[in-house]
Amino acid sequence: MMSKQEEELTQFCVYLGNDKEWRVTADSFQFILAKKCVPKEKGKKNYYRVEGYYTNVRNLLESLVNKKLRNSDITTIKAMQKELKAIHEELEPYSKVIIG
């Protein structure tokens, strides 16, 4: 999943979402949010594409929530509330690991 160079620079790594859809890593300067990419060609390995670099966890989590909402098929406020609740429940087990 991560190259040897990435492993050496990374202070921690947390996978989020179904099938490890998102990866949060950090080095001594920033938090990094990456999304899993599945190649269309058979035989190619999955990889993670960096979606953003953040100076704090709060901004990373806000960005992740916004990305998840924008990529959903929400059409009503009620559906948005339901999606936000699902995102909260998904992230809650990791909050202590990420935030400390």
SULTAFEN-V296708 format. One record per helix or strand of 3 or more residues. SS is the DSSP state (2 for helix, 1 for strand). FROM is the first residue (numbers start at 1). TO is the last residue. If there is no record, write none. Layout:
ss=SS from=FROM to=TO
ss=SS from=FROM to=TO
//
This chain:
ss=2 from=4 to=9
ss=1 from=12 to=16
ss=2 from=18 to=20
ss=1 from=22 to=26
ss=1 from=31 to=37
ss=1 from=47 to=54
ss=2 from=57 to=70
ss=2 from=77 to=99
//
